[in-house]
Every structure is written in structure tokens, then in C-alpha cells.
Amino acid sequence: MTYVIAEPCIDVVDRACVDECPVDCIYEGRRMLYIHPDECIDCGACEPVCPVEAIYYEDDLPEEHVPYLRDNALFFFDTLPGRQAPLGSPGGAAHLSPLGVDTELVASHPPQG
């Protein structure tokens, strides 16, 4: 099981959750943050600090946000436009710059805010 970042994060990209994560498993795309499903330890530290309530435990995702469960995994394990190969499990986001790409679901979402 894992935590998932959903649609309310698109175009907000508040990094309070990144600062709170003890295992550095939250990565920054172009328009949204993503939680690595294999690196997340299910501690829940990220959830209460999210200012837009975009982070959910996998089993608690509201129906309208269920597509983001698969989408968070696709960010790490699929080749995305603008990226030559899947990211995989780099072992922490701190040593990476913002990755500058998003999944198709996020990239195609209308601008928010």
C-alpha cells in the first residue's frame, strides 16, 4: 500500500509534503508531485501538511481520484514524453532536479488556479 497524490496538486506543487517525508519519496514533475509507490513507507507524514488535501492513503482515495493511483506509478515505471526511459527507483528525490515531465493524465488536465 502507498500514499497517492491526486488532482488537487496539479498546478499547486506545494512542497510541504516533500519537506515532511522521512524517506524522500516525493518527486516533482512539471505540474504535480508524485509519490514513488516502492519507496513510500506508508508513514502518513505527508498527508496532514498538504495545503490542498491532495494526498490520500491508497484505500481512502475518493472515487474521482482513483485514476491517480495508477498514474503515480506510471510516472516512475513508464517512458513519458520528454523522457527517454522510465525513472524506476532512483532511491530518493533530493539528488534530482524537478523532472520537468508529467504523466498524460496530468499533462492533459486543464490549468488550475
Legacy VTK file of the C-alpha trace (Angstrom):
# vtk DataFile Version 3.0
C-alpha trace
ASCII
DATASET POLYDATA
POINTS 113 float
0.000 0.000 0.000
1.063 3.585 -0.517
0.007 7.181 -0.367
-1.109 8.875 -3.573
-1.088 12.482 -4.720
-4.235 13.365 -6.672
-5.695 16.102 -8.885
-5.811 18.940 -6.295
-1.984 19.128 -6.513
-1.953 19.951 -10.227
-0.529 23.445 -10.746
-0.078 23.929 -6.984
3.100 21.896 -6.353
3.399 22.978 -2.724
6.494 21.221 -1.355
5.448 20.998 2.312
4.959 17.251 1.838
8.460 16.895 0.373
9.964 18.582 3.421
7.985 16.301 5.756
8.717 12.966 4.040
11.300 10.987 6.060
12.273 8.735 3.130
12.466 11.314 0.318
9.942 9.501 -1.909
8.070 12.520 -3.322
9.278 13.609 -6.752
8.482 16.779 -8.657
7.100 16.689 -12.174
6.272 19.758 -14.252
2.780 20.427 -12.842
2.423 17.992 -9.935
4.247 15.984 -7.279
4.295 12.171 -7.331
4.855 9.607 -4.551
7.042 6.655 -5.504
4.983 3.543 -4.650
8.021 1.365 -3.911
9.828 3.954 -1.774
6.851 5.134 0.320
6.819 3.544 3.782
3.177 4.463 4.485
4.040 6.687 7.437
1.455 9.317 6.504
3.650 12.284 7.442
2.905 13.974 4.124
-0.873 13.880 4.305
-1.638 16.411 7.073
0.758 19.072 5.739
-0.738 19.214 2.234
-2.467 22.605 1.952
-4.864 21.424 -0.766
-5.673 17.976 0.678
-4.327 16.192 -2.398
-2.679 13.260 -0.565
-4.641 10.124 0.278
-3.877 6.674 1.575
-4.434 4.303 -1.343
-7.509 2.652 0.228
-9.062 6.039 1.062
-8.950 7.616 -2.407
-12.262 9.253 -3.287
-13.787 7.693 -6.403
-12.970 10.712 -8.577
-9.271 10.395 -7.700
-8.845 6.626 -8.207
-7.118 7.132 -11.625
-4.263 8.872 -9.793
-3.269 5.620 -8.063
-2.182 4.097 -11.380
-0.956 7.473 -12.604
1.523 7.899 -9.716
3.053 4.519 -10.605
3.170 5.371 -14.331
5.281 8.423 -13.524
8.069 6.115 -12.333
7.672 2.990 -14.443
6.653 4.224 -17.923
8.501 6.204 -20.551
6.920 9.637 -20.661
7.049 12.271 -23.401
10.314 14.150 -22.952
11.985 11.308 -21.034
13.960 8.567 -22.792
13.461 5.802 -20.231
11.408 5.061 -17.124
12.701 6.703 -13.952
12.481 3.462 -11.969
13.566 3.611 -8.323
16.314 6.218 -8.036
16.385 5.924 -4.250
15.260 9.400 -3.308
14.256 12.666 -4.900
16.695 15.028 -3.146
19.513 14.425 -5.602
17.252 15.055 -8.620
16.091 18.363 -10.001
12.412 18.798 -10.790
11.920 16.292 -13.574
10.025 18.592 -15.938
7.603 15.935 -17.211
4.179 14.679 -16.192
2.005 11.723 -16.982
-0.549 12.054 -19.768
-3.370 12.365 -17.211
-1.729 15.353 -15.538
-0.359 16.957 -18.713
-3.783 16.888 -20.352
-5.583 18.361 -17.340
-6.823 21.929 -17.857
-4.803 24.574 -15.975
-5.976 25.176 -12.421
-5.989 28.320 -10.359
LINES 1 114
113 0 1 2 3 4 5 6 7 8 9 10 11 12 13 14 15 16 17 18 19 20 21 22 23 24 25 26 27 28 29 30 31 32 33 34 35 36 37 38 39 40 41 42 43 44 45 46 47 48 49 50 51 52 53 54 55 56 57 58 59 60 61 62 63 64 65 66 67 68 69 70 71 72 73 74 75 76 77 78 79 80 81 82 83 84 85 86 87 88 89 90 91 92 93 94 95 96 97 98 99 100 101 102 103 104 105 106 107 108 109 110 111 112
